[in-house]
């Protein structure tokens, strides 16, 4: 009974005291079009992205932006013809000027994505058109509707923001995607409540790496990407660096930015989460143990208490567990609606949380087996070992 009461107390606090993380109304802030549109360089790191590039790159080439904008695709050692496909798409879909480049293998101490971003940003800043006012850092699996860049710049200019990031709407086509993907964003928002991120005086800082508009002078002031070159969770590290250097940041959910990467099988989603879960915990056994205990108390105890109370004729225990489960499912409903999913998935959140718990433990196991954070053929050590 004590454990069930602890779970209910935890949900009461999460409902009211964790920055209203469960609400999905944090969208681009009010904005107006600037009198003069600043220049933008779009930098896309890409490694073996031929499958998704026709949708994502074509959407970037077609951006309707009134000012100067150019596109840099950094081919990070692809083996599937990503660079050649990018050039062909640019020829077939004329739009923003495209430069395709390759930086070679990462230098020691760099992750592949940040090495590619470093190369792309340096190329953009030294281009014939002069240093751009903004950098749009976007992943190769992210598709932008035609006015996305215009809205991002308008928001940054209107509010005086140094970093504007949108959490792309992730794909939820298959069974496992419907079960796991909305929870991914839900858990992220629970860790980094968007309202706290967007509060200038708050310590909380985060970004969504798929879509980050960054003021160039803020990048220089924060020393990025060099200052975060070893980061596996690069988006959060980037936001922290910008905020620590005095920059104003904003993070919210996207309406016109979508991920087109498919995760059709549970194994695909498992690898996506487990490759960086233990890095999120700073490779700490103590934090891992605390995370497992916390997930168990918050997500697994309510249904277990309800079942035990009903089976054992203990109505108080059943009511406590049932109420905690009801609050949990209620906070999940807005995220399901945002992803256009059925409300019937809300009571299944304990099952999804159990999967995430197992993914996190597996991430730690892979780390101690020497496999570390892995992505498309590369494995990264912990930063202190790099």
C-alpha positions in Angstrom: 0.0 0.0 0.0 2.9 2.4 0.8 4.4 1.8 -2.6 1.1 2.5 -4.3 0.6 5.7 -2.3 4.1 6.7 -3.3 3.3 6.2 -7.0 0.1 8.2 -6.7 2.0 11.0 -4.9 4.6 11.0 -7.7 1.8 11.3 -10.3 0.2 14.2 -8.4 3.5 16.0 -8.5 4.1 15.2 -12.2 0.7 16.4 -13.1 1.1 19.8 -11.4 4.7 20.4 -10.6 6.8 19.3 -13.6 6.3 22.3 -15.9 3.0 21.0 -17.3 5.1 18.7 -19.4 2.1 16.7 -20.7 0.5 19.7 -22.5 1.1 19.9 -26.2 0.3 23.5 -26.8 3.9 24.8 -26.9 4.1 25.8 -30.6 6.1 28.5 -32.4 5.6 31.8 -30.4 3.8 34.8 -31.9 5.8 36.2 -34.8 5.8 38.9 -37.4 7.7 39.1 -40.6 10.9 41.2 -40.4 11.4 44.3 -42.5 14.6 42.7 -44.0 15.0 38.9 -44.1 18.3 37.7 -42.8 20.5 35.2 -44.7 20.3 31.5 -43.8 22.5 28.5 -44.4 20.9 25.1 -44.1 23.3 22.4 -43.0 22.2 18.7 -43.3 24.6 16.0 -42.0 23.8 12.7 -43.9 25.1 9.2 -43.5 23.5 6.5 -45.6 20.3 8.4 -46.1 19.3 7.4 -49.6 16.1 5.9 -48.4 14.6 9.1 -46.9 16.4 11.8 -48.9 13.9 12.1 -51.8 11.3 13.4 -49.3 13.5 15.4 -46.9 15.9 17.0 -49.2 13.3 17.8 -51.8 11.3 19.7 -49.1 14.4 21.8 -48.2 15.1 22.6 -51.9 11.5 23.9 -52.2 11.6 26.2 -49.2 9.8 29.5 -49.9 12.1 32.0 -48.2 12.2 35.8 -49.1 15.9 36.3 -48.2 19.1 34.6 -49.2 19.3 30.9 -48.3 21.5 28.1 -49.4 21.8 24.4 -48.6 24.8 22.3 -47.6 24.5 18.6 -47.5 27.5 17.0 -45.7 27.9 13.4 -46.8 29.4 11.7 -43.8 31.1 8.7 -45.4 27.9 7.2 -46.9 28.0 3.9 -48.7 24.6 4.0 -50.4 25.1 6.9 -52.8 23.7 9.6 -50.6 25.8 12.4 -52.1 25.1 11.4 -55.7 21.4 11.1 -55.0 21.4 14.6 -53.4 23.0 16.1 -56.6 20.4 14.4 -58.7 17.5 15.6 -56.6 18.8 19.2 -56.8 18.9 18.9 -60.6 15.4 17.4 -60.8 13.9 19.9 -58.3 15.5 23.3 -58.8 15.2 25.5 -55.8 17.7 26.7 -53.2 21.3 26.3 -54.3 22.8 23.1 -53.0 26.4 22.2 -52.2 27.3 18.6 -51.5 30.5 18.1 -49.6 32.3 15.4 -47.5 34.6 16.0 -44.5 36.2 12.5 -44.4 36.3 10.4 -41.3 35.8 12.2 -37.9 38.9 13.3 -36.1 39.6 11.6 -32.7 37.2 12.8 -30.1 34.4 13.8 -32.5 31.1 12.1 -33.1 30.3 11.7 -36.8 27.3 14.1 -36.8 29.1 16.9 -35.1 32.2 16.5 -37.3 29.9 16.8 -40.3 28.2 19.9 -38.8 31.5 21.5 -38.1 32.5 21.0 -41.8 29.2 22.3 -43.1 29.1 25.3 -40.8 32.7 26.3 -41.7 31.9 26.0 -45.4 28.7 28.1 -45.0 30.5 30.8 -43.0 33.3 31.1 -45.6 31.1 31.1 -48.7 31.1 33.7 -51.4 27.9 35.3 -50.0 29.4 36.1 -46.7 28.6 34.8 -43.2 24.9 33.9 -42.9 22.9 35.4 -40.0 21.4 32.0 -39.2 22.2 28.4 -39.5 19.4 25.8 -39.8 20.7 22.5 -38.6 18.3 19.8 -39.7 18.7 16.0 -40.0 18.5 14.1 -43.3 15.3 12.4 -42.3 13.3 15.6 -41.6 10.9 17.0 -44.1 9.9 20.7 -43.9 6.7 22.1 -45.4 7.3 25.0 -47.8 7.0 27.8 -45.2 8.9 26.1 -42.4 12.1 28.1 -42.7 10.2 31.4 -43.0 8.3 30.7 -39.8 11.4 29.7 -37.9 13.2 32.9 -38.8 10.2 35.0 -38.1 9.9 33.5 -34.6 13.6 34.1 -33.9 13.6 37.7 -35.2 10.3 38.6 -33.4 11.3 37.2 -30.0 15.0 37.9 -30.2 15.9 34.2 -29.8 19.3 32.7 -30.5 18.0 29.2 -30.9 14.6 28.0 -32.1 14.1 24.2 -32.1 11.0 22.2 -33.0 10.5 18.6 -32.1 9.5 17.1 -35.4 6.3 15.0 -35.6 7.6 11.5 -35.7 6.2 8.7 -38.0 3.5 6.5 -36.5 2.5 4.3 -39.3 3.2 0.8 -38.0 2.0 -1.0 -34.8 5.3 -0.6 -32.9 5.6 3.0 -34.0 2.1 3.7 -32.6 3.0 2.1 -29.3 6.5 3.4 -28.8 7.0 6.7 -30.7 4.5 9.1 -29.0 5.9 7.9 -25.6 9.4 8.9 -26.8 8.3 12.5 -27.1 6.3 12.3 -23.9 9.3 11.0 -21.9 11.5 13.7 -23.5 9.1 16.4 -22.5 8.9 14.9 -19.0 12.7 15.2 -18.6 12.9 18.6 -20.3 9.6 20.4 -19.8 9.3 22.8 -22.7 8.0 25.7 -20.6 11.1 25.5 -18.4 13.4 25.3 -21.4 11.9 28.4 -22.8 12.1 30.4 -19.5 15.2 32.7 -19.7 16.2 32.3 -16.1 15.7 28.5 -15.8 18.6 26.1 -15.8 16.7 23.5 -18.0 18.0 23.5 -21.5 17.2 21.2 -24.4 16.7 21.1 -28.2 15.4 18.6 -30.8 18.3 17.9 -33.1 16.1 17.3 -36.1 15.3 21.0 -36.4 17.4 23.7 -34.9 17.6 27.3 -36.1 20.7 28.8 -34.6 21.9 32.4 -34.8 25.5 32.3 -36.1 26.8 34.8 -33.6 25.4 32.7 -30.8 27.1 29.6 -32.2 30.4 31.5 -32.3 29.9 32.8 -28.7 29.1 29.2 -27.4 32.0 27.7 -29.4 29.8 25.1 -31.1 30.1 22.5 -32.4 33.7 22.3 -31.1 32.7 22.7 -27.5 30.4 19.7 -27.7 32.4 17.6 -30.1 32.2 14.4 -28.0 28.5 14.6 -27.3 26.3 11.7 -28.3 23.1 13.5 -27.3 24.2 16.5 -29.3 20.9 18.5 -29.3 20.7 18.8 -25.5 24.4 19.6 -25.3 24.0 22.3 -28.0 21.1 24.0 -26.2 23.0 23.9 -22.9 26.1 25.5 -24.5 24.0 28.3 -26.1 22.1 29.0 -22.9 25.2 29.0 -20.7 26.8 31.5 -23.0 23.9 33.9 -22.5 21.7 32.9 -25.5 17.9 32.7 -25.4 16.5 29.4 -26.5 13.1 28.1 -27.4 11.8 24.5 -27.9 8.3 23.3 -28.9 6.4 20.9 -30.9 6.3 21.2 -34.7 3.3 21.6 -36.9 5.1 21.7 -40.3 8.2 19.6 -39.7 8.0 15.8 -39.9 10.4 12.9 -39.5 10.1 10.5 -42.5 12.4 7.8 -41.1 10.5 4.5 -40.8 10.9 2.3 -37.7 8.7 -0.7 -38.8 10.0 -3.3 -36.3 10.5 -3.2 -32.6 14.2 -3.9 -33.1 14.5 -0.7 -35.1 13.0 1.4 -32.3 15.0 -0.6 -29.7 18.3 0.3 -31.4 17.2 4.0 -31.7 16.6 4.3 -28.0 19.3 2.0 -26.6 22.1 3.6 -28.6 22.1 6.7 -26.4 20.0 5.9 -23.3 23.0 5.1 -21.1 24.8 8.2 -22.4 21.8 10.2 -21.2 22.5 8.8 -17.7 26.2 9.8 -18.0 27.2 6.1 -17.9 26.5 6.1 -14.2 25.4 2.8 -12.5 23.8 4.9 -9.7 21.7 6.9 -12.2 20.8 3.7 -14.0 19.6 2.1 -10.7 17.7 5.3 -9.9 16.1 5.3 -13.3 15.0 1.7 -13.1 13.5 2.3 -9.6 11.8 5.5 -10.7 10.3 4.0 -13.9 9.1 1.0 -11.8 7.5 3.2 -9.1 5.9 5.7 -11.5 4.7 3.4 -14.4 4.6 -0.2 -13.3 3.4 0.0 -9.7 -0.1 1.5 -10.6 -1.4 -1.5 -12.7 0.3 -3.9 -10.4 -1.4 -2.3 -7.3 -4.8 -2.3 -9.1 -4.4 -6.0 -10.0 -3.2 -7.0 -6.5 -6.0 -5.0 -4.9 -8.7 -6.6 -7.0 -7.3 -10.1 -6.6 -6.7 -9.8 -2.8 -10.0 -8.0 -1.9 -8.2 -4.8 -0.9 -10.3 -2.0 -2.3 -8.0 0.8 -1.0 -5.0 -0.7 -2.8 -7.0 -1.2 -6.0 -8.4 2.4 -5.8 -4.9 3.9 -5.2 -3.4 2.0 -8.1 -6.3 2.7 -10.4 -6.3 6.4 -9.7 -2.5 6.7 -10.3 -3.0 4.7 -13.6 -5.9 7.0 -14.6 -3.8 10.2 -14.0 -0.9 8.6 -16.0 -3.2 7.8 -18.9 -4.8 11.2 -18.8 -1.5 13.0 -19.1 -0.6 10.8 -22.1 -3.8 11.6 -24.1 -2.6 15.0 -25.4 0.6 13.5 -26.9 -1.5 10.7 -28.5 -3.8 13.3 -30.0 -0.8 15.3 -31.3 0.4 12.2 -33.1 -3.1 11.5 -34.4 -3.4 8.2 -32.5 -6.2 6.5 -30.7 -7.0 7.2 -27.1 -7.1 3.5 -26.6 -3.3 3.5 -26.4 -3.2 5.6 -23.3 -3.8 2.7 -20.8 -0.9 0.8 -22.5 1.7 3.4 -21.3 2.9 1.0 -18.5 3.8 -1.6 -21.1 5.6 1.0 -23.2 7.5 2.3 -20.1 8.5 -1.3 -19.4 10.0 -1.5 -22.9 11.9 1.7 -22.4 13.2 0.4 -19.1 14.5 -2.7 -20.8 16.0 -0.6 -23.6 17.8 1.5 -21.0 19.2 -1.5 -19.3 20.3 -3.0 -22.6 22.0 0.3 -23.4 24.1 -0.1 -20.3 24.9 -3.8 -21.0 26.1 -2.9 -24.5 28.2 -0.1 -23.1 30.0 -2.5 -20.7 30.5 -5.0 -23.5 32.5 -2.3 -25.2 29.9 -1.5 -27.9 29.0 1.9 -26.5 26.7 4.3 -28.4 26.4 3.0 -32.0 25.0 4.6 -35.1 25.3 3.3 -38.7 28.5 1.4 -38.3 30.2 3.7 -35.8 30.6 3.2 -32.0 31.5 6.0 -29.6 33.3 5.6 -26.3 32.2 7.6 -23.3 33.6 11.2 -23.6 36.2 10.7 -20.9 37.7 7.9 -22.9 37.7 9.6 -26.2 
